[in-house]
Every structure is written in structure tokens, then in C-alpha cells.
Amino acid sequence: MNKKSVSASILVMFLALVFAVVGACFAIFVYKDKMIKFQEIKVVAASSIEVFDDEKLENKISKLKLSDMKLGLKPATGDLDEETKIPSTITDKNGSEGYYEKIYVKSSVAFKVLVTNIKIENDKDKEKAEKEREHIFVAIKGTKNSTKPLQEDVVEIATFEGSEDAREIVFLFWLDALSGDELVGSKISFDIEFKPI
């Protein structure tokens, strides 16, 4: 009886190990090609505007690091806030359904924030994937009327007054619930541009 229970335990452990290896292989080799990811988001700033990723303003940046999303972007499932138009599941916390990034901008002159140079790499139908840009959204947390789809070639997100103090800006990026399969496997890149007014 004791031998049977030991062999049953060994069998269960062996099967668990096999399923874990198969699952890991699936995630690495199969699902990897179906993920929707933000490949690179460059930061383009005029000489009068400085962009940092730390509160002490020691580390200037030329691209956003973005939050870690191992499973890629999925259409947002949260309820849409009537005022901000941001789904409830899109936050600047771990577990959010979208990407987020906190930066610090120092500018003594008024400036506007634009999204430019939007590109979608897709091995299937690039034309259909391009049409899905209307379902890719960006917003700045706490900034009124900043929620915008990346539908146009140049998207103005917000404007800010100049200030001697650095301004904290939190970007949120997500797919809306109407996003279709055309974006599956896409790599999305664009520039965030800080331009004096």
C-alpha cells in the first residue's frame, strides 16, 4: 500500500512537471507571436524642455520604459469613466490592463504633448491593422480631455503652462473594448513629442 502511494506521488509530480514544461513552451513559442506589444516609445523634446524618469531630475530620457506587461495588451474590460473616458481597469498600478509610465517634465515655457510617427508592425494584414488605430488610446492621468485615440497621424494630447518646477506626468496606454483580432501579433511604436507653444 505504501509503495502504491509513493509511485502515485511520483507520477503526479512527473505529470505536473510535464504540463509545466509544455505550458512554458506554449507561452514562449506560440503565444509570443500573438501578443500585442508597444515596441518602442521615443521621447522627442525641444531644447527648452527636459524630460526625466526620476523625481530628483537626474536621469534624462529619450524613450519611455513602460510598465511590464508579460502577456501584452488586451482589450480593456473595465467600465468607462464618464468624465475621463478611461476604463476603470486602466491605472498606474501593477495589474492594470494597459501600459503606464510616470515622467517628470521641466519647462519654463508653455508646451504641448503630441503623439507622432505612429507605426504598427504586423505580419498579417497591415492595412486592417492600421484601421485599428482608432482603438489604441492614450491619456494623461488627471488631465482633462487628454484621452485620445491614435487615429490621426499627429494626435495632440494636452497643453501645459511653463513652470520653474518640474511637472509630474503619468501616461496611460490601452486598447478599447472594441479592438478586433486585426491587431493580434502587432508591435506598436510611436513618439511622444514635447513642443513649445
Backbone bond lengths (Angstrom), bond angles and torsions (degrees), N, CA, C in turn:
res aa  C-N    CA-C-N  psi(-1)  N-CA   C-N-CA  omega(-1)  CA-C   N-CA-C  phi
1 M - - - 1.461 - - 1.520 110.63 -
2 N 1.348 115.75 -40.91 1.448 121.86 179.99 1.530 110.74 -65.72
3 K 1.343 116.23 -40.24 1.459 120.95 178.98 1.526 110.94 -63.14
4 K 1.339 116.28 -38.52 1.469 120.41 -179.93 1.532 110.32 -63.98
5 S 1.320 116.36 -41.31 1.457 119.04 -177.88 1.526 111.33 -69.68
6 V 1.338 118.03 -34.91 1.464 121.57 176.72 1.522 109.57 -66.69
7 S 1.329 117.71 -46.06 1.467 120.25 -179.55 1.533 111.28 -66.74
8 A 1.333 117.24 -34.34 1.470 120.08 176.62 1.526 110.11 -65.76
9 S 1.329 116.40 -41.03 1.476 120.48 178.52 1.519 110.94 -63.50
10 I 1.342 116.54 -42.50 1.463 121.00 179.26 1.529 109.91 -63.46
11 L 1.324 116.65 -41.93 1.464 121.15 178.82 1.527 111.24 -61.71
12 V 1.329 116.21 -44.87 1.469 120.87 -179.87 1.536 109.97 -62.13
13 M 1.345 116.28 -44.70 1.469 120.04 179.14 1.529 110.94 -63.57
14 F 1.325 117.55 -40.02 1.461 121.59 179.13 1.533 110.70 -63.69
15 L 1.345 115.99 -45.22 1.472 119.52 179.54 1.529 111.20 -64.29
16 A 1.314 116.82 -39.91 1.470 120.45 178.57 1.529 110.06 -61.77
17 L 1.327 116.27 -41.73 1.460 121.30 179.04 1.529 111.14 -64.28
18 V 1.333 116.71 -43.16 1.474 121.36 178.67 1.526 110.52 -61.33
19 F 1.357 117.09 -46.45 1.467 120.57 -179.85 1.525 111.49 -64.23
20 A 1.322 116.97 -36.99 1.467 120.61 178.48 1.522 110.86 -64.28
21 V 1.333 116.42 -43.65 1.470 120.75 179.71 1.530 110.81 -65.72
22 V 1.340 116.57 -43.51 1.476 120.99 178.91 1.533 109.83 -62.54
23 G 1.322 117.21 -44.07 1.468 121.44 179.05 1.515 111.98 -62.08
24 A 1.330 116.56 -43.31 1.464 120.76 179.28 1.526 110.74 -63.86
25 C 1.327 116.69 -42.17 1.474 120.79 178.47 1.525 110.71 -62.94
26 F 1.343 116.37 -40.38 1.467 120.56 178.55 1.521 109.78 -61.23
27 A 1.328 116.29 -46.84 1.463 120.80 -178.43 1.521 111.02 -62.73
28 I 1.337 116.82 -40.33 1.458 120.29 -175.77 1.526 112.11 -75.42
29 F 1.335 116.94 -46.41 1.465 119.83 -170.90 1.526 114.76 -95.80
30 V 1.311 118.60 -32.16 1.465 120.53 -175.22 1.521 111.43 -99.44
31 Y 1.328 117.12 -56.12 1.466 120.74 -174.25 1.523 111.93 -67.47
32 K 1.345 116.36 -28.91 1.460 121.26 -178.77 1.527 111.44 -54.75
33 D 1.330 117.14 -37.52 1.462 121.30 -178.49 1.524 113.05 -78.52
34 K 1.331 117.73 -9.51 1.461 120.76 -178.60 1.524 112.41 -103.81
35 M 1.334 116.75 -5.25 1.461 120.34 -177.76 1.526 111.60 -72.33
36 I 1.333 115.42 144.48 1.465 122.04 172.54 1.525 105.70 -100.47
37 K 1.340 115.76 118.13 1.463 119.18 -174.71 1.517 111.77 -130.05
38 F 1.328 114.97 151.42 1.453 119.95 168.04 1.522 106.31 -87.47
39 Q 1.313 115.72 111.55 1.458 121.98 -175.44 1.524 111.35 -71.17
40 E 1.325 116.05 -54.75 1.457 120.31 -177.65 1.519 109.91 -155.59
41 I 1.330 115.40 134.34 1.456 120.52 175.09 1.524 107.21 -123.03
42 K 1.327 115.66 105.23 1.459 120.65 -178.79 1.525 110.27 -81.55
43 V 1.319 115.17 149.41 1.462 122.21 175.00 1.527 107.15 -105.90
44 V 1.333 116.04 120.05 1.463 121.95 179.59 1.528 106.93 -117.16
45 A 1.340 116.14 115.04 1.463 120.00 -176.33 1.523 110.86 -127.83
46 A 1.327 115.92 141.42 1.468 120.92 174.99 1.525 108.80 -64.61
47 S 1.333 117.14 161.22 1.468 121.49 -176.28 1.531 112.44 -62.18
48 S 1.331 117.57 -24.24 1.470 120.96 -179.50 1.531 112.59 -84.30
49 I 1.333 116.64 -2.44 1.473 121.14 -176.84 1.527 109.16 -122.87
50 E 1.326 115.98 128.86 1.468 120.78 179.35 1.522 109.81 -113.79
51 V 1.335 116.27 136.91 1.471 121.62 -177.97 1.537 108.70 -122.25
52 F 1.338 116.02 127.97 1.464 122.73 -176.71 1.530 109.98 -126.14
53 D 1.347 116.01 159.98 1.467 118.49 175.37 1.531 111.79 -108.59
54 D 1.347 116.72 8.44 1.467 119.87 178.76 1.526 110.76 -133.60
55 E 1.316 115.22 151.44 1.460 121.99 -175.55 1.528 112.15 -67.10
56 K 1.337 116.99 -26.01 1.472 120.81 179.87 1.524 112.08 -80.76
57 L 1.323 117.12 -3.86 1.463 124.04 178.17 1.530 111.99 58.92
58 E 1.315 115.42 45.50 1.463 121.21 179.98 1.525 112.78 -103.82
59 N 1.332 116.70 -23.65 1.460 119.89 -172.41 1.536 111.73 -119.06
60 K 1.341 116.05 95.68 1.472 120.08 177.01 1.520 109.22 -69.62
61 I 1.334 116.26 145.91 1.464 119.07 -177.47 1.532 111.85 -123.13
62 S 1.333 114.45 152.83 1.464 121.05 175.70 1.525 110.98 -117.04
63 K 1.345 116.37 -4.85 1.461 120.30 173.09 1.529 109.47 -155.12
64 L 1.334 115.77 156.86 1.461 120.48 178.99 1.523 109.56 -80.05
65 K 1.331 115.69 143.24 1.468 119.90 177.55 1.521 110.85 -82.81
66 L 1.299 117.68 -36.57 1.470 126.14 -179.21 1.529 113.03 66.14
67 S 1.315 113.97 153.18 1.464 120.98 176.83 1.524 109.11 -68.22
68 D 1.320 115.96 156.99 1.465 121.14 -177.63 1.525 110.15 -81.60
69 M 1.330 115.95 122.64 1.464 120.56 176.59 1.513 108.31 -127.95
70 K 1.336 116.27 90.48 1.466 121.31 -174.61 1.519 112.48 -64.31
71 L 1.324 117.36 -28.74 1.468 120.22 -177.73 1.529 112.67 -97.69
72 G 1.333 117.33 4.28 1.452 120.46 179.39 1.526 112.20 75.90
73 L 1.329 115.23 -178.26 1.464 121.35 -179.06 1.520 111.21 -79.95
74 K 1.322 115.07 140.52 1.467 122.94 172.83 1.531 106.95 -127.57
75 P 1.327 118.54 155.21 1.469 119.11 175.91 1.527 110.96 -57.62
76 A 1.337 116.02 136.72 1.465 121.67 -177.82 1.527 110.52 -65.33
77 T 1.328 115.85 139.62 1.469 121.13 -178.28 1.521 112.88 -106.75
78 G 1.333 117.08 -9.16 1.469 120.35 -175.11 1.517 113.12 -74.91
79 D 1.343 114.94 162.12 1.465 121.00 176.00 1.527 109.87 -70.95
80 L 1.322 116.09 140.74 1.460 121.94 -178.63 1.527 110.00 -77.93
81 D 1.320 116.77 127.22 1.463 121.08 175.73 1.528 108.41 -71.86
82 E 1.331 116.83 129.34 1.468 120.56 -175.28 1.515 112.73 -63.06
83 E 1.327 116.79 -35.74 1.456 120.33 -176.06 1.530 112.33 -82.91
84 T 1.340 117.41 -49.71 1.469 120.28 -175.16 1.527 113.31 -88.53
85 K 1.334 117.62 -20.50 1.470 123.87 -175.49 1.539 112.25 65.74
86 I 1.325 116.27 22.96 1.465 121.69 178.15 1.526 108.42 -104.57
87 P 1.341 119.12 129.22 1.467 120.52 177.65 1.534 111.15 -60.94
88 S 1.318 116.51 149.49 1.470 121.63 -176.35 1.526 112.53 -64.08
89 T 1.321 117.71 -22.26 1.473 121.13 -178.40 1.530 112.82 -88.35
90 I 1.327 117.07 -0.58 1.468 121.17 178.31 1.521 108.17 -101.10
91 T 1.334 116.03 107.81 1.467 121.90 -177.25 1.523 109.67 -138.60
92 D 1.326 115.08 179.32 1.470 119.85 175.22 1.526 110.17 -100.75
93 K 1.323 115.03 38.84 1.468 122.03 179.02 1.526 109.27 -123.00
94 N 1.334 116.74 157.09 1.460 120.61 173.31 1.519 109.11 -60.96
95 G 1.321 116.87 141.72 1.467 120.45 -177.68 1.515 112.49 96.36
96 S 1.328 116.55 -4.80 1.457 120.74 176.59 1.528 109.25 -64.49
97 E 1.319 116.81 151.69 1.470 120.70 177.84 1.524 112.21 -82.50
98 G 1.318 117.34 -4.68 1.458 120.54 179.25 1.518 111.20 -125.93
99 Y 1.329 115.03 177.18 1.456 120.64 174.44 1.527 108.99 -83.07
100 Y 1.321 116.27 154.45 1.461 120.29 171.27 1.518 109.23 -145.05
101 E 1.334 116.30 158.25 1.458 121.45 178.53 1.524 109.27 -155.49
102 K 1.321 116.33 131.83 1.464 121.99 177.25 1.524 108.58 -104.06
103 I 1.316 116.03 128.48 1.462 120.64 177.32 1.531 109.30 -132.79
104 Y 1.329 115.56 170.91 1.464 121.89 178.24 1.521 107.88 -128.10
105 V 1.329 115.36 128.56 1.463 120.80 -175.87 1.522 109.34 -117.78
106 K 1.330 116.15 127.74 1.455 121.34 177.25 1.520 108.74 -113.27
107 S 1.327 115.84 119.56 1.457 120.34 -179.60 1.523 109.05 -154.42
108 S 1.313 116.23 125.59 1.470 119.83 177.46 1.527 110.88 -83.45
109 V 1.345 116.91 -10.63 1.471 121.31 178.07 1.526 109.85 -108.58
110 A 1.325 116.04 153.71 1.464 120.56 175.97 1.529 108.61 -63.88
111 F 1.342 116.34 146.72 1.465 119.52 -178.30 1.522 110.74 -146.97
112 K 1.324 114.69 161.63 1.458 120.16 174.36 1.523 109.32 -118.88
113 V 1.334 115.04 153.36 1.462 121.64 -179.95 1.524 107.71 -109.84
114 L 1.340 115.87 123.29 1.460 121.62 -177.46 1.524 110.20 -122.39
115 V 1.331 115.57 153.38 1.464 121.24 167.34 1.521 106.21 -108.45
116 T 1.347 115.28 124.78 1.467 120.66 -178.17 1.530 109.50 -134.80
117 N 1.331 115.61 172.92 1.462 122.24 173.45 1.541 112.46 54.90
118 I 1.316 116.60 45.67 1.474 121.94 -176.89 1.530 109.93 -76.89
119 K 1.344 115.70 127.10 1.470 120.62 -179.85 1.522 109.43 -133.53
120 I 1.337 115.48 141.02 1.464 121.35 175.28 1.527 108.04 -125.16
121 E 1.330 115.64 115.85 1.470 120.86 175.89 1.515 107.84 -93.09
122 N 1.349 115.59 125.19 1.457 120.35 -176.43 1.517 108.86 -149.92
123 D 1.331 116.29 130.06 1.471 119.89 -177.94 1.523 112.95 -80.36
124 K 1.332 117.32 -13.62 1.477 119.80 -178.14 1.521 110.35 -86.70
125 D 1.326 115.68 -105.55 1.455 121.67 -177.02 1.525 109.03 -111.17
126 K 1.331 116.69 101.05 1.469 121.07 -175.15 1.526 111.64 -64.26
127 E 1.321 116.06 -34.40 1.469 119.94 -178.67 1.530 110.94 -65.10
128 K 1.334 116.35 -44.68 1.470 120.30 178.53 1.524 110.59 -66.95
129 A 1.328 116.61 -38.73 1.469 120.43 178.73 1.529 110.58 -62.59
130 E 1.329 116.77 -39.73 1.473 120.94 178.62 1.525 111.17 -61.45
131 K 1.334 116.73 -37.11 1.471 120.62 179.46 1.523 112.00 -66.28
132 E 1.325 116.49 -21.64 1.471 121.13 179.87 1.530 112.84 -77.81
133 R 1.323 117.14 -1.91 1.467 119.95 178.74 1.519 112.24 -58.08
134 E 1.332 116.52 -26.45 1.467 119.55 178.89 1.528 112.30 -66.74
135 H 1.338 117.13 -11.81 1.463 121.15 179.87 1.528 113.05 -104.60
136 I 1.347 116.94 2.06 1.466 121.57 175.89 1.524 107.05 -98.74
137 F 1.337 116.50 121.96 1.459 120.34 -173.88 1.523 113.11 -117.61
138 V 1.336 114.10 151.76 1.462 122.27 173.32 1.528 107.38 -134.24
139 A 1.335 115.41 147.47 1.463 120.81 175.44 1.519 108.01 -151.61
140 I 1.335 114.81 159.85 1.457 120.76 171.59 1.518 106.81 -110.73
141 K 1.317 115.86 121.11 1.462 121.82 -176.52 1.526 110.53 -56.27
142 G 1.348 115.02 130.21 1.456 120.80 176.12 1.516 115.14 77.52
143 T 1.332 117.92 5.85 1.465 121.57 -179.95 1.523 109.25 -110.50
144 K 1.316 115.34 118.81 1.467 121.60 -175.50 1.531 111.51 -62.72
145 N 1.325 115.62 140.51 1.476 123.97 176.60 1.534 113.94 59.08
146 S 1.327 116.82 27.51 1.475 119.06 -179.61 1.525 112.91 -96.37
147 T 1.332 117.98 -6.16 1.468 120.61 -179.55 1.527 109.52 -77.11
148 K 1.325 115.65 115.83 1.470 119.91 -175.33 1.533 110.52 -139.06
149 P 1.347 116.48 143.35 1.474 119.42 170.70 1.529 108.97 -80.32
150 L 1.324 116.86 155.12 1.465 120.79 179.82 1.524 110.77 -90.53
151 Q 1.305 115.45 45.18 1.462 122.86 -173.69 1.530 112.53 -76.75
152 E 1.333 116.14 -40.28 1.472 120.69 -178.79 1.526 109.91 -86.71
153 D 1.330 115.85 166.84 1.462 120.31 178.83 1.531 111.80 -71.25
154 V 1.331 116.52 -31.68 1.469 122.19 175.05 1.521 107.46 -127.58
155 V 1.332 115.90 121.88 1.469 120.79 -177.37 1.525 108.59 -118.15
156 E 1.342 116.32 118.69 1.466 119.88 176.55 1.529 108.87 -87.35
157 I 1.333 115.59 120.64 1.467 119.77 -176.10 1.523 111.21 -90.39
158 A 1.330 117.10 -47.14 1.471 119.51 -175.52 1.518 110.11 -164.58
159 T 1.335 115.69 164.59 1.464 121.81 171.91 1.525 108.39 -123.27
160 F 1.332 115.79 150.23 1.466 121.59 -179.49 1.517 109.71 -135.32
161 E 1.343 115.44 147.52 1.456 121.22 174.48 1.523 109.17 -76.24
162 G 1.335 116.07 155.98 1.454 120.53 175.41 1.519 110.26 -70.33
163 S 1.326 115.95 154.45 1.468 120.63 -179.15 1.523 109.47 -156.56
164 E 1.335 115.90 147.99 1.463 119.78 176.35 1.526 110.83 -74.74
165 D 1.337 116.15 -24.16 1.465 120.79 178.79 1.524 110.47 -92.58
166 A 1.318 115.48 152.05 1.469 119.95 177.33 1.523 109.64 -70.17
167 R 1.305 115.68 144.58 1.468 122.21 -179.64 1.527 109.51 -107.29
168 E 1.331 116.56 129.62 1.469 120.32 176.07 1.526 109.29 -82.15
169 I 1.319 116.64 129.81 1.470 121.82 178.01 1.522 107.97 -127.74
170 V 1.341 115.92 128.22 1.469 120.87 177.83 1.528 108.28 -113.74
171 F 1.329 115.78 114.23 1.458 121.56 177.31 1.528 110.06 -87.48
172 L 1.328 116.01 141.13 1.466 123.05 173.33 1.524 107.68 -123.39
173 F 1.333 116.74 135.54 1.463 121.81 179.92 1.527 108.65 -131.46
174 W 1.331 118.50 137.55 1.462 120.77 179.99 1.527 111.84 -160.73
175 L 1.333 115.19 170.76 1.472 122.67 171.38 1.518 107.32 -103.75
176 D 1.323 117.46 137.93 1.465 117.57 177.74 1.526 110.70 -79.76
177 A 1.326 115.52 170.14 1.468 121.75 -173.52 1.526 112.82 -64.93
178 L 1.333 118.39 -18.89 1.468 121.62 -177.75 1.525 112.76 -88.57
179 S 1.324 117.32 0.00 1.458 121.10 -179.88 1.524 110.71 -60.37
180 G 1.334 116.36 135.42 1.467 120.69 -176.68 1.516 113.14 -101.59
181 D 1.336 115.65 -174.14 1.464 122.28 -178.25 1.529 113.08 -72.62
182 E 1.337 116.59 -10.26 1.467 119.54 -176.84 1.529 112.61 -62.27
183 L 1.344 117.01 -23.82 1.465 120.16 -179.63 1.527 113.08 -89.19
184 V 1.330 117.73 -7.12 1.468 120.60 -177.67 1.529 110.07 -56.97
185 G 1.323 116.04 129.48 1.458 121.83 -179.58 1.518 114.41 82.51
186 S 1.341 117.13 6.98 1.467 120.28 -176.67 1.523 112.40 -83.16
187 K 1.324 114.36 148.39 1.463 122.54 171.34 1.525 106.02 -114.44
188 I 1.322 116.23 119.65 1.462 121.86 -173.53 1.531 109.22 -108.48
189 S 1.316 116.17 132.14 1.464 120.00 176.00 1.523 109.54 -137.15
190 F 1.328 116.37 153.11 1.459 121.92 176.78 1.522 109.07 -166.44
191 D 1.335 115.17 173.53 1.466 121.12 178.25 1.519 109.20 -109.61
192 I 1.338 115.67 142.19 1.467 121.68 168.04 1.526 105.38 -102.19
193 E 1.318 116.05 117.04 1.462 120.80 -174.07 1.521 110.86 -109.66
194 F 1.314 115.76 132.11 1.475 122.82 176.47 1.518 107.43 -109.14
195 K 1.332 115.62 112.65 1.461 120.74 -170.01 1.533 110.64 -124.56
196 P 1.327 118.33 129.98 1.469 119.36 177.65 1.525 111.12 -62.46
197 I 1.311 115.44 147.34 1.483 120.00 178.50 1.521 108.28 -95.27
